[in-house]
Amino acid sequence: MLKLYDYWRSSAAYRVRIGLNLKGLAYESIPINIAPGKDEHLGDGFRAKNPQMRVPALETEHGVLTQSLAILDWLDAAYPEPQFLPADPWAAARARAFALTIASDIHPLNNLAPLAYLREKFSADEAAIGDWYRRWIRVGFEALEAQLSQRPASAFAFGDAPTIADICLVPQCANARRFKLDLGAFRRLAALDEHARAHPAFIKAAPENQKDAVK
Ligand SMILES: N[C@@H](CCC(=O)N[C@@H](CS)C(=O)NCC(=O)O)C(=O)O
């Protein structure tokens, strides 16, 4: 069975949980507590699985695969239904661009390691950290909202079915809510997020529904 090295609050792991659920795949979630002070991802056991010491990592019959978008690509190739990209090549490229705005531009700036570095090297207090965190989501979401406004509204970001865009958007919106970013300015994004969160695959993947969730 597939094993997902996971953490309930990790938005990158959340993407993979959604993907696994959309494909209808059974998997074992192995929680790795990456919370500051717990730092299970830095231990030798997990480092042997993922030398990058980050979640998610998916253990498969072929070995361990890291990087949420690579994992989603592999799932799409290995388990073709339903596809995470629209069939039309142009729409597929745009869905990928949407996902990359989140996964490559927003998320890395707000990860635990850079935030820890801001605290340690630049004496950033929690107010400054919150400001930093919200800033990079806001900048990325402004671009995505502007791109969406050029297209007719749809139930999911690229049509009637979830794609990689929704898979990345919903976890990023969860981060935004956690850090008290007002999503009111992002009407289209907020509507997409709300719609996708009602889908069973997204409900099952939600942070609060994970076995390691701290409530
Ligand atoms: N680009 C990676 C990002 C993975 C990642 O950074 N995961 C975070 C949790 S969301 C993590 O493990 N952070 C640990 C750290 O920053 O030390 C992916 O998409 O899988």
The ligand as an SDF file (V2000), in Angstrom:
LIG
                    3D

 20 19  0  0  0  0  0  0  0  0999 V2000
    8.0990   21.9890   -2.6560 N   0  0  0  0  0  0  0  0  0  0  0  0
    7.8060   20.9950   -1.6680 C   0  0  0  0  0  0  0  0  0  0  0  0
    7.6270   21.6670   -0.3520 C   0  0  0  0  0  0  0  0  0  0  0  0
    7.6200   20.6790    0.8010 C   0  0  0  0  0  0  0  0  0  0  0  0
    7.6950   21.4240    2.1050 C   0  0  0  0  0  0  0  0  0  0  0  0
    8.4000   22.4000    2.2040 O   0  0  0  0  0  0  0  0  0  0  0  0
    6.9380   20.9650    3.1180 N   0  0  0  0  0  0  0  0  0  0  0  0
    6.9180   21.6670    4.3700 C   0  0  0  0  0  0  0  0  0  0  0  0
    5.5710   21.5140    5.0270 C   0  0  0  0  0  0  0  0  0  0  0  0
    4.2940   22.2710    4.0650 S   0  0  0  0  0  0  0  0  0  0  0  0
    7.9850   21.1290    5.2840 C   0  0  0  0  0  0  0  0  0  0  0  0
    8.1720   19.9300    5.3980 O   0  0  0  0  0  0  0  0  0  0  0  0
    8.6960   22.0420    5.9350 N   0  0  0  0  0  0  0  0  0  0  0  0
    9.7260   21.7000    6.8530 C   0  0  0  0  0  0  0  0  0  0  0  0
   10.7460   22.7890    6.9790 C   0  0  0  0  0  0  0  0  0  0  0  0
   10.5780   23.8430    6.3620 O   0  0  0  0  0  0  0  0  0  0  0  0
   11.7040   22.5380    7.7020 O   0  0  0  0  0  0  0  0  0  0  0  0
    6.5550   20.2150   -2.0680 C   0  0  0  0  0  0  0  0  0  0  0  0
    5.7410   20.7620   -2.7980 O   0  0  0  0  0  0  0  0  0  0  0  0
    6.4180   19.0520   -1.6580 O   0  0  0  0  0  0  0  0  0  0  0  0
  1  2  1  0
  2  3  1  0
  2 18  1  0
  3  4  1  0
  4  5  1  0
  5  6  2  0
  5  7  1  0
  7  8  1  0
  8  9  1  0
  8 11  1  0
  9 10  1  0
 11 12  2  0
 11 13  1  0
 13 14  1  0
 14 15  1  0
 15 16  2  0
 15 17  1  0
 18 19  2  0
 18 20  1  0
M  END
$$$$
